Amino acid sequence: MRANILIVGLDEPLASELGRSLRDLRHSVLSEAFTCASDCLTTIERVGADLVFCGTDRQQYETILDNLRRRGHTVPVVVVSRLPETGDWLDAMDAGACDYCAAPFEPHLVQRIVENTLKYPCPVPLAG
């Protein structure tokens, strides 16, 4: 299963490492920095993103999830961290992220996240 994946909000070394892992698995990957979440949403729509990997900036991923929700999109979002933190993981899941992962990115784990997220997308909770 080949997916169009957007990476947003990660520092360059982390985005590069994740992008390399995803490309090795034959996924199409676009990594961009955005100044506002509406630009991110426009890019998600333009490239037909199947999945978004987003950094742990809570305001950023909550805004992206909220914008997706308001537009009726079901694009899953996975929050990515340099180091795994239980609090960050719980916050991301409570906000509506479908999964959470941390570096280093082992190919079989990245592939499992992509496959499971696309096969069993989590519902984005209603705001409020």
Contacts in CASP RR format, 6 or more apart in sequence:
PFRMAT RR
TARGET T0000
AUTHOR 0000-0000-0000
METHOD contacts of the structure
MODEL  1
MRANILIVGLDEPLASELGRSLRDLRHSVLSEAFTCASDCLTTIERVGAD
LVFCGTDRQQYETILDNLRRRGHTVPVVVVSRLPETGDWLDAMDAGACDY
CAAPFEPHLVQRIVENTLKYPCPVPLAG
1 114 0 8 1.000
1 115 0 8 1.000
1 118 0 8 1.000
2 26 0 8 1.000
2 27 0 8 1.000
2 28 0 8 1.000
3 27 0 8 1.000
3 28 0 8 1.000
3 50 0 8 1.000
3 51 0 8 1.000
3 114 0 8 1.000
3 118 0 8 1.000
4 27 0 8 1.000
4 28 0 8 1.000
4 30 0 8 1.000
4 47 0 8 1.000
4 48 0 8 1.000
4 49 0 8 1.000
4 50 0 8 1.000
4 51 0 8 1.000
5 19 0 8 1.000
5 22 0 8 1.000
5 27 0 8 1.000
5 28 0 8 1.000
5 29 0 8 1.000
5 30 0 8 1.000
5 49 0 8 1.000
5 50 0 8 1.000
5 51 0 8 1.000
5 52 0 8 1.000
5 53 0 8 1.000
5 114 0 8 1.000
6 29 0 8 1.000
6 30 0 8 1.000
6 31 0 8 1.000
6 32 0 8 1.000
6 40 0 8 1.000
6 43 0 8 1.000
6 44 0 8 1.000
6 47 0 8 1.000
6 49 0 8 1.000
6 51 0 8 1.000
6 52 0 8 1.000
6 53 0 8 1.000
7 15 0 8 1.000
7 18 0 8 1.000
7 19 0 8 1.000
7 22 0 8 1.000
7 29 0 8 1.000
7 30 0 8 1.000
7 31 0 8 1.000
7 32 0 8 1.000
7 52 0 8 1.000
7 53 0 8 1.000
7 54 0 8 1.000
7 80 0 8 1.000
8 31 0 8 1.000
8 32 0 8 1.000
8 33 0 8 1.000
8 34 0 8 1.000
8 40 0 8 1.000
8 52 0 8 1.000
8 53 0 8 1.000
8 54 0 8 1.000
8 55 0 8 1.000
8 60 0 8 1.000
8 64 0 8 1.000
9 15 0 8 1.000
9 33 0 8 1.000
9 34 0 8 1.000
9 54 0 8 1.000
9 55 0 8 1.000
9 57 0 8 1.000
9 60 0 8 1.000
10 18 0 8 1.000
10 31 0 8 1.000
10 53 0 8 1.000
10 54 0 8 1.000
10 55 0 8 1.000
10 80 0 8 1.000
11 82 0 8 1.000
14 80 0 8 1.000
14 82 0 8 1.000
14 103 0 8 1.000
15 31 0 8 1.000
16 31 0 8 1.000
17 103 0 8 1.000
17 104 0 8 1.000
17 105 0 8 1.000
18 53 0 8 1.000
18 80 0 8 1.000
18 103 0 8 1.000
18 105 0 8 1.000
18 110 0 8 1.000
19 29 0 8 1.000
19 31 0 8 1.000
21 105 0 8 1.000
21 106 0 8 1.000
21 107 0 8 1.000
21 110 0 8 1.000
22 29 0 8 1.000
22 110 0 8 1.000
22 114 0 8 1.000
23 29 0 8 1.000
24 107 0 8 1.000
25 107 0 8 1.000
25 110 0 8 1.000
25 111 0 8 1.000
25 114 0 8 1.000
27 114 0 8 1.000
30 43 0 8 1.000
30 47 0 8 1.000
30 49 0 8 1.000
32 40 0 8 1.000
32 43 0 8 1.000
34 40 0 8 1.000
34 43 0 8 1.000
37 60 0 8 1.000
37 63 0 8 1.000
37 64 0 8 1.000
37 66 0 8 1.000
37 67 0 8 1.000
38 67 0 8 1.000
40 52 0 8 1.000
40 64 0 8 1.000
40 67 0 8 1.000
41 64 0 8 1.000
41 67 0 8 1.000
41 68 0 8 1.000
41 71 0 8 1.000
41 73 0 8 1.000
43 49 0 8 1.000
44 52 0 8 1.000
44 68 0 8 1.000
44 73 0 8 1.000
44 75 0 8 1.000
45 73 0 8 1.000
49 75 0 8 1.000
50 75 0 8 1.000
50 118 0 8 1.000
51 75 0 8 1.000
51 76 0 8 1.000
51 77 0 8 1.000
51 78 0 8 1.000
51 114 0 8 1.000
51 117 0 8 1.000
51 118 0 8 1.000
52 64 0 8 1.000
52 75 0 8 1.000
52 76 0 8 1.000
52 77 0 8 1.000
52 78 0 8 1.000
53 77 0 8 1.000
53 78 0 8 1.000
53 79 0 8 1.000
53 80 0 8 1.000
54 60 0 8 1.000
54 61 0 8 1.000
54 64 0 8 1.000
54 77 0 8 1.000
54 78 0 8 1.000
54 79 0 8 1.000
54 80 0 8 1.000
54 97 0 8 1.000
55 61 0 8 1.000
55 79 0 8 1.000
55 80 0 8 1.000
55 81 0 8 1.000
56 79 0 8 1.000
56 80 0 8 1.000
56 81 0 8 1.000
56 85 0 8 1.000
56 88 0 8 1.000
56 92 0 8 1.000
58 91 0 8 1.000
58 92 0 8 1.000
58 95 0 8 1.000
61 77 0 8 1.000
61 79 0 8 1.000
61 92 0 8 1.000
61 95 0 8 1.000
61 97 0 8 1.000
62 95 0 8 1.000
64 77 0 8 1.000
65 77 0 8 1.000
65 95 0 8 1.000
65 96 0 8 1.000
65 97 0 8 1.000
65 124 0 8 1.000
66 127 0 8 1.000
68 74 0 8 1.000
68 75 0 8 1.000
68 77 0 8 1.000
68 124 0 8 1.000
69 124 0 8 1.000
69 125 0 8 1.000
69 126 0 8 1.000
69 127 0 8 1.000
70 127 0 8 1.000
74 121 0 8 1.000
74 123 0 8 1.000
74 124 0 8 1.000
76 98 0 8 1.000
76 99 0 8 1.000
76 117 0 8 1.000
76 118 0 8 1.000
76 121 0 8 1.000
76 122 0 8 1.000
77 96 0 8 1.000
77 97 0 8 1.000
77 98 0 8 1.000
78 97 0 8 1.000
78 98 0 8 1.000
78 99 0 8 1.000
78 100 0 8 1.000
78 101 0 8 1.000
78 113 0 8 1.000
78 117 0 8 1.000
79 88 0 8 1.000
79 89 0 8 1.000
79 92 0 8 1.000
79 97 0 8 1.000
79 99 0 8 1.000
79 100 0 8 1.000
79 101 0 8 1.000
80 100 0 8 1.000
80 101 0 8 1.000
80 102 0 8 1.000
80 103 0 8 1.000
81 88 0 8 1.000
81 100 0 8 1.000
81 101 0 8 1.000
81 102 0 8 1.000
81 103 0 8 1.000
82 102 0 8 1.000
82 103 0 8 1.000
83 102 0 8 1.000
83 103 0 8 1.000
84 100 0 8 1.000
84 102 0 8 1.000
88 100 0 8 1.000
89 100 0 8 1.000
92 100 0 8 1.000
93 100 0 8 1.000
96 122 0 8 1.000
96 124 0 8 1.000
96 125 0 8 1.000
98 117 0 8 1.000
98 121 0 8 1.000
98 122 0 8 1.000
99 113 0 8 1.000
99 116 0 8 1.000
99 117 0 8 1.000
101 109 0 8 1.000
101 110 0 8 1.000
101 113 0 8 1.000
END
